[in-house]
Amino acid sequence: MENKYKLSREQNVFIAKRNIVDYIWKSANLEGIEVTYSETQAIYDGGIVNGLTVDNVIAINNLKYAWQFILEEEDVNNEFKAISYLHKLVCDKLVFEENLGKIRTTPVNIGETKWQPSFPIESQIKEELESLLNQSEKQKQK
C-alpha cells in the first residue's frame, strides 16, 4: 500500500505556494504582530497597509523572502549553513547586529517571562542536526 502522505518536492512546493500567505500570517501572529489575513495578503502582493509599523511590514516581507528562498532553491537542504541563511532572511533589517545569520551571542527573552534560554553552542546544534538528518535518511530507506 502506497503512503499517501509521502509527497514529492513538487507536490510539497505546490501545497506551500497555495498556502504561503496563511503560513506567513500565522507566523507573524505567533511573533506578536497584530495583522489580519487580508493585510498579510496585501503586503505579500506589494500593497500598502495603513496602521502597521514599518517593522511589522518588514517582518512580513522577510517571512515572504524566506519562503521564496525555500520554494525556489531546489538545492536548499537542512544543513546548518542553509538554516543560518534562512535566519538571516527572516531577521534582515529588524535586528541590527553583525552576527545576523550566525549563532546568537546576546541574551533574549521569551514572551512575558523572566526566563532566558541559554546561549546555543554551534557544535552541539550541528551534531543534533546531523542526528536528525540521519534519522530521516533511515526512515526513507525503510
PyMOL commands that set and color helices and strands:
alter all, ss='L'
color gray80, all
select helices_A, chain A and resi 9-30+37-44+54-72+80-91+122-141
alter helices_A, ss='H'
color red, helices_A
deselect
rebuild
show_as cartoon
